[in-house]
Amino acid sequence: MKEDESKLFIWRTTWNSVESFDVTVGREEAADDVTLGAHIWDEEEPRIVICQLNGLNRSGLVSIFVPADQQELLVQDVVSLTNTDQLLIGVHLPQFVLLDETAKVVARDLQSLAGLDDRSDKATRDAILSFSCHLRRGRVEQAYQAVRSFSSPKIWQSLARSCVQLRRPDVGLICLGKLGNARAAAAVRTALVKYPNQLEAVTAVLAVQLGMVVSGIGTHYHHK
C-alpha cells in the first residue's frame, strides 16, 4: 500500500493550510492493505467528514471531526461494514447512507450522534459534538458543561454509549445518573473499585449495562 492511499488531505481555508490525516491510525484495519475510498462531508455540518476504508476482506467507515480552530483532527466514530460491497453515498447527520450490492439504499445512525434526529436543532447538535470533542481531549468538566442542560433520556443514553467508545466509564457513570439508572450505575461503580487499573474491563461493564455487545474486549462495541 502506498503511504498516501490511507491519508485524507484537508485544506483548512481559514489558515490557508493543508493537513494530512491517516484514517487507519490505531485501527485493526491498519494491518491490512487498506485504502481510503469515498469520503463525504455533511453539507450542513462542515466539521464532520466520513471516510470509507476499503480492504481485501472487510471495509469500514470512520467519521472525523475537523475543529473550527487550529486544534488537531479527531476520530469521531468507527463503523465496521458487514459487506465489503457497501458504498458510502451520503451523509446527513446523525445518519450516513450506504448503497449495497443490490442497489438498496440503507441509512444508519452514527453512534456518537444517535440521540439526534432530523428535528434536532443546531444548538443540540453542536452541544453533542462539543461533548465528544472535549472528552477526547480529556476535558471532562467542559464536556459535561456542554450537555448538562439536556433532559432527554435518549440523548443521555447516546452520550453514555459515546463514553463506551471513548473508554471513559467514569463519565458514563454521570450519564447513568442523569438516566436515573441506579442498578447500572452501581455495577459500574463496583467495577471501578474491583478493576482500578483495568480500563477495558470497566468499559465492558458499562457497555453491557447499556445493552451493547462486546466483541473482543477493547476492540469493538455495538448495539444488539
C-alpha positions in Angstrom: 0.0 0.0 0.0 1.3 3.4 -0.9 1.6 5.7 2.1 -0.8 8.3 0.7 -3.5 5.8 0.0 -4.7 5.9 3.6 -4.4 9.6 4.1 -7.1 12.3 3.9 -5.8 15.7 2.9 -7.8 18.7 4.2 -7.4 22.3 3.1 -8.3 24.4 6.1 -9.2 27.6 4.3 -9.2 29.9 7.4 -5.5 29.4 7.8 -4.8 28.5 4.2 -3.1 25.3 5.3 -3.3 21.7 4.1 -3.2 18.9 6.7 -3.0 15.2 6.2 -4.7 12.6 8.4 -4.1 8.9 8.3 -7.5 7.4 8.7 -6.2 3.9 9.7 -4.1 5.0 12.7 -4.9 3.0 15.8 -7.3 0.7 13.9 -7.2 -3.0 13.2 -7.5 -2.3 9.5 -4.1 -0.6 9.6 -2.6 -4.1 9.4 -4.4 -4.9 6.2 -3.9 -3.5 2.7 -6.5 -0.7 3.4 -7.1 2.3 1.2 -9.2 5.4 1.6 -12.3 5.2 -0.6 -15.3 7.6 -0.7 -15.2 10.5 1.7 -18.2 12.8 2.1 -18.8 16.0 4.1 -22.1 16.8 5.7 -23.4 19.8 3.8 -25.0 21.3 6.9 -22.1 20.5 9.3 -18.7 21.4 7.8 -16.9 19.9 10.8 -17.7 16.3 10.0 -16.4 14.2 7.2 -17.0 10.5 6.8 -14.5 8.3 5.1 -14.8 4.7 3.7 -11.9 2.3 4.2 -11.6 -0.5 1.7 -9.7 -3.7 2.5 -9.3 -7.1 0.9 -11.7 -8.8 3.3 -13.5 -6.1 5.1 -14.4 -2.4 5.0 -15.5 0.2 7.4 -16.2 3.9 7.9 -14.5 6.5 10.1 -16.0 9.9 10.8 -13.6 12.7 11.5 -14.2 15.9 13.5 -12.5 18.9 12.0 -12.5 21.7 14.6 -13.2 25.3 13.6 -10.0 26.3 15.5 -6.5 25.1 14.7 -6.6 22.1 17.0 -5.9 18.6 15.8 -8.4 16.5 13.8 -10.2 13.8 15.9 -11.8 10.5 15.1 -15.5 10.7 16.0 -16.9 7.2 15.1 -15.6 3.9 13.8 -18.1 1.7 12.0 -17.5 -1.8 10.7 -19.3 -2.7 7.5 -20.5 -6.3 7.2 -20.5 -6.3 3.5 -17.4 -5.2 1.5 -19.7 -4.3 -1.4 -21.4 -1.5 0.5 -20.6 2.0 -0.7 -20.9 5.3 1.2 -23.1 7.6 -0.9 -24.3 10.3 1.5 -24.2 12.0 4.9 -26.9 13.8 6.8 -26.3 13.9 10.5 -27.0 11.9 12.5 -27.1 9.4 9.6 -24.9 8.1 6.9 -26.3 6.4 3.8 -25.0 3.3 2.1 -25.7 1.6 -1.2 -25.4 -2.2 -1.2 -24.7 -4.7 -4.0 -28.5 -5.0 -4.7 -28.8 -1.2 -5.2 -30.7 -1.0 -1.9 -30.2 2.3 0.0 -29.6 1.8 3.7 -29.5 4.6 6.3 -27.7 4.1 9.6 -27.0 6.3 12.7 -23.6 7.4 13.8 -23.3 6.1 17.3 -21.9 9.3 18.8 -24.9 11.2 17.5 -27.7 8.6 17.9 -29.5 10.9 20.3 -30.2 13.3 17.4 -32.9 13.1 14.8 -33.9 15.2 11.8 -35.8 17.6 14.1 -32.9 18.3 16.4 -31.8 21.9 16.2 -28.3 23.1 15.6 -27.7 24.0 19.2 -28.3 20.4 20.3 -26.0 19.0 17.6 -23.3 21.5 18.5 -23.5 20.6 22.2 -23.2 16.8 21.5 -20.3 17.4 19.1 -18.6 19.6 21.8 -19.2 16.9 24.4 -17.4 14.3 22.3 -14.6 16.7 21.3 -13.9 17.8 24.9 -14.0 14.3 26.2 -11.5 13.1 23.6 -9.1 15.8 24.8 -9.6 14.8 28.4 -11.6 17.9 29.3 -14.3 16.3 31.4 -15.7 19.4 33.0 -16.1 21.2 29.7 -17.7 18.1 28.2 -20.3 18.0 31.0 -21.0 21.7 30.8 -21.7 21.4 27.1 -24.6 19.0 27.7 -25.7 19.5 31.3 -28.9 21.3 30.3 -30.3 18.3 28.4 -33.2 16.4 29.9 -33.9 13.9 27.1 -33.2 10.3 28.2 -32.5 9.4 24.5 -29.7 12.0 24.4 -28.1 10.9 27.7 -28.3 7.3 26.5 -26.4 8.3 23.4 -23.8 10.2 25.4 -23.4 7.1 27.7 -22.7 5.0 24.6 -20.2 7.5 23.4 -18.4 7.1 26.7 -18.1 3.4 25.9 -16.5 4.2 22.5 -14.2 6.7 24.1 -13.4 4.4 27.0 -14.5 6.9 29.7 -16.6 4.8 32.0 -16.2 7.5 34.7 -18.1 10.0 32.6 -20.5 7.2 31.5 -21.3 6.9 35.2 -22.5 10.6 35.2 -24.7 9.8 32.2 -26.2 6.8 34.0 -27.0 9.1 36.9 -28.9 11.5 34.5 -30.8 8.5 33.3 -31.7 7.5 36.8 -30.4 4.0 36.2 -29.2 3.2 39.7 -28.7 -0.5 39.0 -26.4 0.1 36.1 -24.5 2.9 38.0 -23.9 0.5 40.9 -22.5 -2.1 38.6 -20.1 0.4 37.1 -19.0 1.8 40.5 -18.3 -1.8 41.6 -16.2 -2.4 38.5 -14.3 0.8 39.1 -13.3 -0.4 42.6 -12.8 -4.1 41.6 -10.7 -3.3 38.4 -8.9 0.0 39.3 -6.2 -0.4 36.7 -8.3 -2.3 34.0 -10.0 0.4 31.9 -11.2 -2.1 29.3 -12.9 -4.3 31.9 -14.7 -1.4 33.4 -15.7 -0.1 30.0 -17.0 -3.5 29.1 -19.2 -3.4 32.2 -20.6 -0.1 31.1 -21.3 -1.4 27.6 -23.2 -4.4 29.0 -25.3 -2.2 31.2 -26.2 -0.2 28.2 -27.3 -3.2 26.2 -24.3 -3.1 23.9 -22.5 -6.2 22.7 -18.8 -6.6 23.5 -17.0 -8.4 20.7 -13.4 -8.6 21.8 -12.7 -6.6 24.9 -11.0 -3.3 24.0 -11.8 -3.7 20.3 -15.5 -3.2 19.3 -18.7 -2.4 21.0 -22.0 -2.4 19.1 -25.8 -2.4 19.6 -27.7 -5.6 19.9 
